[in-house]
């Protein structure tokens, strides 16, 4: 089971998926007329920090505007992300233990590869969609004028690429094992 190299590759892919829960996907820096707001988003939720305000009243005002209109909108989104990551992790762990049924393991690993690509695309587009949402459509910023926004991608943006690489390596090793088994059957 775990002595097979493809099982180790799948285990590394599972670790990459699990790490997505703990590292940020993106950090948004929003400069407003009242100060700067830093949003750090990831599967674990959104953390915000307000800095650069000249007056305590500005900071309190920005916190009240953001808190009252922002938190409840995103809690379902982050819960769906966490559930998706955990289901994906469990699916990888199930595939690891399908080592006695090689054909099923190969087909499930192909499915995992497709899910990994979907995760990568979703996480890659998330920061740009978030920036568009903040600058153009954010109803909770109606009272605050935005001067500039910037986005930096976090580690969780690139972890699905590691998952794809490890899943692809596992799939190649499984296909090599199937080829070896077929050649041994031919010799009998």
N, C-alpha and C positions, 0 to 999 in steps of 0.2 A: 504494500500500500504506500506508505510514505518513503520507502526506499526507492521507489520509481521516480525518475527525474521529473516526469510530467506531473506527478502529485506535488512535488516541491514547487514547480512553476505555478500550479494552481493555488498553492498555499501562499506564495508571494503575491499573486493577484488578489487573493482574499485580504491580505494585509493592506495592500494598496487601497482597496475598497473601504476597509474599516477605518483607515486613516482619514478618509474624506470627512468623517464625522467630526474630527478634531481640529482640522486646519481650515483657515478661511478660503473662500472662493475668490472674493474680491474686496478691495478697500476703495471706498468712494470718498473723495475730499470735495466738499461743497463749500465754496466761499460765498457768503451772503453779505448783505449790508450790515448785519448785526455781529458777524463773526464767522468762524469756520466750523463746519460739522464734519466729523469723520464717522463714516458708517463702515463697519467690518461685517461682511455677510459670509455665511457658510451654512453647512447643514445643521449646525448646532444653534443657529439663530442669528440675530442681528445685534451687534453691539454698537453703541453710538457714544461719541464724545464731542462735547462742544468746547471750543477754545477760541482764543483771540477776541473775546468780547471786551469792550471797553468798560462796560457797566454791568453790575450784577443784575440789574433789571433786564438787560438784553439777554443774558444767559437764561434767566428764569423764564422769560417770554418764549425763547426758542425751545426750551425744554417742554414747556406746556403745550406749544403748538405741535411739536413732534410727537410727544407722548400720547396725547389724546386722540390723534387722528392716524397714527401709524402702526402701533403695536398689534392691534387686533386684526388688521388686514393681512399681515404676513405670517401669523402663527400657523394657519392652516397650510400655507406653502412650505414652511420649514418642517412641519410635521410630515407632510407628504414626502419631502426630500429624505428625511431620516428613515421613514418606513421603506422607501425605495432602496436606499443604501443597505439597510438591514436585510431586506428580502434578497437583494443581489448577493450579499455576503453568505447568507444561508444557502442559496442556490449553488454557489461555488463550493461550499463545504459538502453539499450533497453529491456533487459531481466527483469530488475527490474520492468518496467512498463507493463509487460505482465501478471500481477497478476490475471487478470480476466480469462485468458486462461491457466489453470494450466498444462494441458498436454503439450502444446507448451512451456511453461516456463521450464518444466522438461527436455524436449528434448534439448532446447537451452542451459540450464545449463550443461547438459552432454557434449554438444559441447564445451562450455567454459572450462570445466574440461580438455578435450583433448587438447585444445589450450594452457591452462596453463602448462600442462606437456611438450608440445613442446617448450614453452618459457623457461621453467626451463632447459631442456636439451640443448637448444641453448646457453643459458647464462652460463651454467656450463662448456661447452666445449670451449667457446670463449676465455678465458684467456690462456688455454693450446695451442690452435691453434695460438693465437697471439704470444706466446713465441716461438713456433716452427718457425713461420714466421720470427720473428726478428732474431733468431739465425742462421737459415739455408738458407732462401730464400730471404732475404731482399736485393733487388737490390740497394736501397738507402744507404746501409751500406757498399758497396764494397770498398769505400775509407777509411772507419773507421774500425779498427780491434776491434772486440768484445772480451772482457775478460770474462765477466760473466753476466748472466741475472737472475733476480728473479721476481716472480709474487706474488701479494697479491690480493685476491678477495675483491671486494667492497660490499656495501650494496645491490646494484641492483642484485647481483648474487643470493641473498637469498630471495628477494621479491616475485619471482614467487612461492616459496614454501608457503608463506603466502597466495597468491592468490589461490593456490590449496586447502589449508586447509579451507579457508573461502567458496570457491565454493563447496567443498564437504559437509561442514556443511549445506549450503543452500539447496543443493540437498537432503540431508537426511531429512531436515525439510519439503521440498516440498512433498517428498514421504509420509511422515507421514500425511500431510494435505490431500493428495489424498486418503490415506487409510481411514482417518476419514470421508471424503465426501462419499466414497463408502459405509461405514457402515451406515451412515445416510440415504442414498438412499435405502438401504436394509430394514431399519425400516419403511419406508413410505409405 
